[in-house]
Amino acid sequence: MTTIRIATRGSRQATAQSEHVASRLRAAGFDTELVLVETLGDRTQADNVPLHTIGGQGVFVKEVQRAVLDGRADVAVHSAKDLPATDADGLEIAAFLARRSVADVLIGGTLDGLAHGAPVATGSVRRRAQLRLVRPDLEFRELRGNITTRLERIPDGGAIVMALAALEVLGMTDRVDDVLDPTRFVPAVGQGCVAVECRIGDHEIADALAGIDDASTRRAVTIERVYLDELGAGCTLPVGAYVDGELLHVFLADEAGLTAVTRAVELSGEGSHDLEQARQAAREARETVTGP
């Protein structure tokens, strides 16, 4: 029986996601083993350093991917929202697990109930930009750390912002005070989804992962990733995209959050045309926010 070695970050959320992948693979007849990897994002958690200043997207995935590329593991498990829009050299995303909830949530208070000038903590420039459009009076603070750490850092009289899916993974949805509408507060690309990579050409592992791949999630997240890819690998602007059936909800703002685009694009339902629609939506949003 083949043992599939699963590279994962060691955080509680990451290992819970990886254990879910492992359980699906064991149900299909494979033995599994977790290979714990520390990433740059993990090493800087305690310093509360903003993610965008240390590399942004990718800081939680590169070392996990390297474990697969150098043969220490067979697959890499990630929160899809942590992955850059382009695949890493030598790797392919062989499975997208069925998506959990995509929405962001507030813990500590509700958006309408927060007092004028209340503090809201989040490490996401997207979340700050979206909330600022609705509540420009809020005072934003930096927030890093694992789930438990963040829940301990709810500011007095304020709230923190988190992904609902992370709380679902850990069985902690009872902490939620307000669920933000994902069509208005468009989530990060791939939010709520677990992605599993393997080496290109490793057909045995790819075939095993094909058995846990969710087709509708793959379609949705692929379209979202194309939107992000069209904005450019170096894009550090606040950005979100979310496919809900035949609607692509997109968001883009400038660095100051003064100019923003939030809109829905009706998809054709045809694969290649859907991808081109995502690229066109990105081009139009970028032109609106940054100019031609």
N, C-alpha and C positions, 0 to 999 in steps of 0.2 A: 504493500500500500504506500502511495506517495505521501510524504510529509511536506506540506507547503509552509515555508517559513515566511512569516508576515512581519515586515518592518513597520514600526509605529512609534510615534512619540509616546513618552511615558506618562502624560497627563491622564487624569481620571477620565475625561471625555474621550481622548484619543484611544485609550485602551478599551473603553467600553464599545466604541465604534469598531475597533479591530476584533474584539471578542464576538461581536455580532457577525462580522465577515467570517470569522473562524467557525462559528456555529453553523452558518449556511454551508460552508465547505465540508464540515464534518458530516452534515446531513446528506451530502452528496457522496460520501464514502472516503474522504481524504482525512489524513491526520494533519494537525496544524501545530505550529509553534510560533509564539510571539518573539520578535527580536526588537528590544527597546532601544531607541535612538534619541539622543539629545540634539536639539536644533539650535541655531542661532537665536531664534525667537524665544526658546525656552531659557537660554543662558542670560538673556537680558530682561526677563520678566521682573526680577526683583528690583531692577533699577528704574522701573516705570518709564522706560525710554519709549517715546512714540514710535510706532511701527514704521511710519513713512520715513523716519530719519535713519533707519538701519537697513533699508532695502524694501520695505513694504511687502507686497505679495511675493511669496517664495521663501520668506525667512523661516517658515515652519515646515518646509518640505524638502529642501535641497539635500540635507544630510540623510533623510529617510530614503530619498531616491538613490543616493550614493550607495546605500547599503545593498540595494538591488543590483545596481550597475557593477559593483565589485564582487558580487557573489555571496555576500553574507546573508542575503534573504532572496526570496523568489518574487514577492509582491510587496508593494508599498501602499499603505492605506492612509488616505487624507480626507479632511473636510474639503469638499470640492472648491469652496470659496477661497481656500488658501492657495490654490494652484494658479500659476501664471496662465495666460490665455493660450500660449503655445506649448506643445508637448516638449518635455525634456529630451535631448538627444539620446537615442537608444531605448527610450521607453514609450509605451502606449497605454492609454487608459482602456483597460480591457473590461471593466465593469463599472457601471453607475448603479448603486443600490437604490431601491425605491425611496423617493424623497419623503422626508418628514416635513413638518410645517416650515414655511419660508419666512414667516413674519418676524419682525423685531418686537421686543416687549420692553416695558418699563417696570422696574422693580423699585419700590419705595414710594411710589405715588402715581397718579394718573396725569396724562398730559394736560387735560383741562383743569385738574385739581391742584397742580403745582402753583405755589404762590409766585407773584411777580418777582423776577430776579432769582428764582430758586436755582440751586446748583444741580447740574446734570453731568454725570461722569461717563465718558466713553472714549475709547481710543480710536474710534473710526471717524475719519473726516467726512465720509458719506453721511453717517448718522447725524453728525453735528450740522452739516449743511441742510439736511432735510428738516430737522427740528427747528433750526434757526428761521427757516422760511415761515413756519407756523407760529413759533414763539421766539421772536428776536430778543425778548427780554431775558431769556434764560442765561445763566452763567455756566459755561462749559469747562469741565476739568478733565485732565488726562486720567485714563484708567487702563491698567494692564494687570496681568496675573491670571492664574487658573480660575475656574468657576468659583471655588470656595473662597479664594482670596477676594475676588471681585464682590461677592455677596457680603463680605465683611467690610467693604469700603463704600457702602451707600452713604452719601453725604447727608448730614443733618438737614432736615427740611427739604431734601431733594430726592433724586432717583439715579439709577444707573440704567444703561441700555444694553440689552443682550439679545442673542438670537434665541427664539423660542425652541428651535431644534436642539440646542445644547442642553436646555433644561429637560426636554423630553428624553434625551439619551440617558440622563442621570436620574430621571424620575423625580424632578424637582419643580414641576409646573405649578405647584401650590404657592410658589413665591411670586408668581406673576400678578402685577397690579393692573396692567393695561397692555392690550395687544394692539399694535399699530397696524393699520390697514396697509397691506403690501402693495396695493395699487396706487396708494398715495405716498407711502414711505417705501419706495421700491428697494427690495433687499439686494445684497451683494450677489454677484454672479455665482451661481452654484450653491447658494445658501440653502441649508437643510439637506444636502446630498452628500453621501460618502462616495468617493472615487477610489478605484483600485487600479494601480499600474503594475505592469510586468515588462520584462525585457522584450523588445521587438525580436521576433523569430523564435521565442520560447513557446512553441505551439501547444505543448502539453499543459502548461500553466494557463495560457490564453483560453484553451478549451474548457478548463475547469472553471475559470472566471465567467465564461459565457453563460454558464448555468445560473449565475446569480445576477446577471445584468438585467436591468429593468428598461425596457424599450422606450416607454413614454418619458421616463426621467432622462435617458440618454438624449432623446430628441430635444427636450426642453433645455437641458444644460448646454448641449452643443450649440444651439442657437444663441444662448446667452454669451457663451465664450467667444463666438464669432463677433458679437457686438463689441465685447471688450478688446478683442484682437484688432479690430479695425481702428480703435482709438489709439493703438500703438503700445508696444511693450513698455515704454517708459512713462506711460500716462499715470500721473499721481493725483489727478483731479478726483473729486468726489463722484463716484460712478456706481450705478446699479442697473440690473436688468433681471427680468423675471418673466418666464413664459407660463401663461395660464391658459391651457387649451389652445385656442387659435389667436390669442392676444399676446403680444410681446410688450410688456411694460418696461420703459426705459427711463433712466435718470442720468443727468450730467449737470455739474455745476462748476463755476470757476473757483479758484482757490479761496477767494474772499466770500464765496457763497452769495454774491450779489446778483449774479445772473445764473439762472437754472432752467433746465428743460425737464419736464415730467410729462410723458405722453404714452399713449397706447397705440401700437401698430397692429392692424389686423393681418394675420398671416394667411398665406394662400393654402397651406396644408401640403404643398409640394416641396420636397426636401431641398433641392438646390435653390429654388426660388425663395424659400424661407430664409436661407442663409444670406442671400443677396439682400433681402429686405432688412435683415439685421445690420448688415454693413451700411446700407443706405441710411438707416435710422441713426447709426453712429456718426456718419459723415454730416448729416443735417444737424445733429445735436452739437457736434464739435464746432461747426460753423457758427451756430447761434451763440455758443458760449465763448469761443475764442476768436471768432472772426474768420473770414475766408483765407 
